[in-house]
Amino acid sequence: MIGNSFSTLRAGLFVVSVVLLFLFHNKLSGQKEEYVIAPNGLKVRDAPSLAGKVIALLPFGERVQVVKKDINHIDTLYSIKNNGNYYSCINGVEYFGRGDMFIIGSWVKISTGNKTGYVVDNYLFERQPATKDLETIYFDKNNTSWELQFNPKQYNWYALRKEQEGVKLVRSYPDFISQCSEYSGQVITPIYDKMDASIGLIGTKKSLLERVIEDPMIDANLTREANTGRFIKVSGPELTSDTQLVDSCWVYEFIAAPAEELILLEFSAGATTPIKVKFIGDIDSDGERDYIIWSNTIYDLFEMSLYLSLDRKDGIYIKSAHSRLDFD
């Protein structure tokens, strides 16, 4: 009995020693685990160049070991149509200008399974992407995220943007890339055509009707300071950072002047009073108004929330999706 116990203990210590040695070796060698965030898979090449031969295609969510980062070789992967100013920060290098936005990738050496090769680091992220089954996703054009909770390939994407003929809802095909942020570290950013004219980006399991939105209202005319709209809290606990209020919510009246239209909106725990309405218009083409509301949170972050009329419960607009903004 004692001999068996000793053998089991020795085997356990051996396994622990191997794991610790592996982790210690990775730390000394600078290796780091990261995950593939390219929805259609990430090409592994035999050289750090777009001219390199493709030797493997890694699926979304695949874990890899980054063997070497300081290759000092970058490539322009593609550009998006953009008429305004843009700013990007890739692997610690800043790129900015006006006009089309060039997406630049920095090459890293990775290993996975029995394969070793090179990929661009735009499509690697330090946290494993989740595959939550969300009905609706919303990104403001200034939005970055500390995680990717879904597989973008599983959604239909639409951009809500300002054009000469009005505010249009158009089909979009965004890319999601990792970038560095001075204050927030590594973040994920959606990239798509005409971001400069965008109000927001919506991902949904449903199909939306592409069209010019009738009689839209945009934030410039809806600020509280202009007395064209105001929020009044009608129910919910007082603001607190107490974690026990995670499941609490606040209901606010939004009174839109001059029509004095009354709308009830529910804000989940963590949000303070809403700041202003960014957009009003029929996004889901059900004949009812939908809202994009800008609020701040107890953690001094800004949150942009999408309220679709189809998601109302007992006459109250329930948050369909939200994005938190990073303005660094």
N, C-alpha and C positions, 0 to 999 in steps of 0.2 A: 504493500500500500504506500509506504513512504517512498520506495523507489519510483513508483508510478507518478506520485505527486511531484517528485523532484524532476522527473523527465518532462512533465507537463509545464512546470515552471521554467525550466531551461529552454523549452521550445518557445514559450511565450516571450521570454527575454530576447531570444534570437530574432523573433519577428519585430519586436519593438526596436531593436538595435538596427535592423535593416531599414525600417521606415525612417528612423532618425538620421541614419547615414545618408539616405536618399534626399531627405529634406535639406540636410546640411550641405550636401554636394550641390544641390540646385541653388542654394543661397550663395555659395562661394563662386559658382560658375555664372551667376547672374541669370539663370534660367527662371522663367516665370510662366505660370499657367494662365492662358487666356482662352477666349471662346469665340467661335465664328458667329458673326451677326449678319452675314450676307444671306438674304432670303433665298436666293437661287443657288447657293453654294459658292465656295471660295476656291479659285483655281490655285493650285500649287505648281510652281515652275522650277525648272532645274537651274535657273540663273536669276539673279535679282534684276529682271528687266521684263517689259512686256513682250520682248522678242524671245524670251526663254520658252522652252518647250513645256507644255502642260503635262505634268506627270500624275496629277491626282485632282479630284474635286471633293472638297470637304463639305459635308452637309451643315445646315444651320444648327447651331448649338454645339457643334463638335469641340471638344477640349483639345488644346494643343500645348506643347512646350515651346516657348519662345527661346531659342538657343542663342541668338545674336541679334542685337538691335542696331548697333553702330556701324551699319554698312555704308552709310553716307551716299546712298543712291536713291534718287526720287524720280518719279515719272508723273506726267500729266495724264490722268486716267480718262477724263472727259470734261465737258463744260456744260453748264446749264444756262438757258436763256435768262438774262437778268438785265434790267435797264437801270438799276439803282446802284448804290454803294454796297460792297460786300466785304466781309472780313472772315478769314479762316485762320485757324492755328492748328497745324499738323505736326505732331511729334516735336513740339517746342519751337517750330518755325512759323512766323506770322506771314500771312499773305493778305493783301488788301488792295482794293482798286475800285474802278467803276466800269460797269458793263457786264459782259458775260463772266460768270464765276467759274474759275478753273478748279477742278477737284484734283488735288495733288496727293499722291501716295508715297509713303516712305517704305522701303523694303526691309523686311526682317527675315531671319532664318528660323524655321520652325521644324519640329519633329512631332510625328504622331504615328503610333503603331510602328510599322516598319518603314515608314516614309520620312525622308528629310528633304526639305526644299525651301522655296522662298515665296512669300506672300506679301501683299501690301497691308500695312497695319491699320488702314482705315476700317477694315472689316474684322478686326479683332477687338475684344472688349474684356476688361478684367473681371467682370461679373457674369455668371452664367445667365443667358436669357431665359426667361420663363415663357411658358406657353399658356397663359391665362386665356380663357374663353370669354373675352370681353365683347359685348354687343357693339359698342361705339367707342371710338378713340378720337381725341381732339388734340391738335398741336397748334399753338399760336406760332406766328412766323418767327418770333424771338425765342422760341422754346428750345431748351436743352433738357436732357433727362439723365439721371444717375443710373438708370437701368432700362432694359428693354423687356417689357412684361409680356410680349406677344410676338408671334411670327408675322411680320408685315405682309407676307405672301398670301395669308388667309383672309385678307380684307380688300374691299373695294375702296379706293381712295379718291377723294374729291377736294379740290382747292376752291375756297371761297375768295374771290379776288375782285378788286376794283379795276374796271376797264372803261373805255370811252362811252360805251353804250349803257353802262351801269354796273351794278354788282352781279357777277356771274358765278354760278356753280358749275364747275367743269371737272371732267375726269382728270385725274393726275396719277403719275407713276413715280412716286418718291423713292429715293434711295435713303438708307439710314447708315451713317458713318460715325465712327468714334473720333473725337477731337479733344485736344487739351483745353482746359479752361483755367485761367490764372488763379481764380479763387475756389473753383469747385473740383479741380482735378480732371480726371477723364470723364467725359460726358458723351452722350449720343445725340446727334442732330439730324433731323430730317432735311433732305436736300431735294428740291424740285424746281421745275421751270417757273419763271416769273415770280419768285419769292418776294421781290420788292413790292409787287402790287397785291400781295396776299393779305387777307384778313386772318385766315386760318386754314388748317388742313384737317379733314375729317376722314376717318377710317370706319367703315361699317360693313356688317355682314349682308346688309340689304343693298339694293340698287336705288340710287337717287336720280331724280330727273335733272339732266343738265339743261340749264336755262338761265335767262336773266331774271333775277329776283325782283318781283313787283314791289314798289314802294318801300325799299329798304331804308332803315335809319341807322346812321353810323355815329360812332362815339363823339365826334366833334360837336354834335347838337344835343347831346344827352347828359352832359356833366351836371353834377349837383350845383356847381358854382354858377351855371347859366340858368338855374331855376327852371329847367325844362324837364326834370325828373327827380324824384326823391325816394329814398328808402326809409321805411319805418319798421322796426322790429316789433313783431306781434306775439311771438312765443319762443320758448327755449330758455335754457339756463344762462346765467351770466358768463361772460368770457373768463376762462381759466385755463391754465396749462395742466390741470389735473388729468392724469392719464385715464382715470375712470370715466371720463366723458367721451371716450372714443366712439360710443354708439349714440351719442346725443346729436341733436340737430337744432338749428335755428330756422324759423320761418320769418321772412321779411315781406312786407308789401312793397311793391314798386309801383309808384303812381306816375304815369307818363303824362306830363302836361304838353299841350294845352287841352288834350282830350280827356284828361283825368281818368285814364284807363287804369284799373286796378288789377295787378297781377301778383299772385303769391308764389314765392320762390323759396325752396328749402336749401339751406347751406349746412353741410356736414360739419362735424366737430373739427376744430382747428382753425376755422375761418372766422375772422372778425367781421365787422360791417362791410358790405360790398362798397366798392369805391365808385364805379360807374358802369353803365351799360355800353359795351363796345359795339354791339350789333343787334338789330331787331329785323326779322324778316322770315318768310316761310321757306325754310331750308328743306324740310322733308315733304313738301308739296301736299300737305293735308288740308290746306286752306286756313291754317291757324299760325299765329306768330311763334317763332322760336327766338331764343335769346342767347347771347354770349355776354357773360357778366365778368367784370374785373373786380377782384377782391384781394385783400391782403390777409396774412395768416399770423398766428401767434409766434411763428418763428421768423417773422420779418421777411417772408417770401411773398411774391405776388402769384396769384392763381387766376387763371382764365378758365371759366366754366361754361360748358355748352348745355343748354336746356332745350330739349326737343319737346314739342307739344304732344307727340305720340307717347311720351313716357310719363305724362301726368297721372297722378293718383289723387282721387277725390278733389280734383280741381287745382291741386298744388303741383307746380313744376318741380320735378325731381331731377337732380343733376345727372345728365346722361354721360358726361365725360369731362375731364379737366386736364389742364397742363399747368405746370409751375414754371415760372420764368426766372432765368438767370441773366442779369444785365451786365455781367462783367465784360 
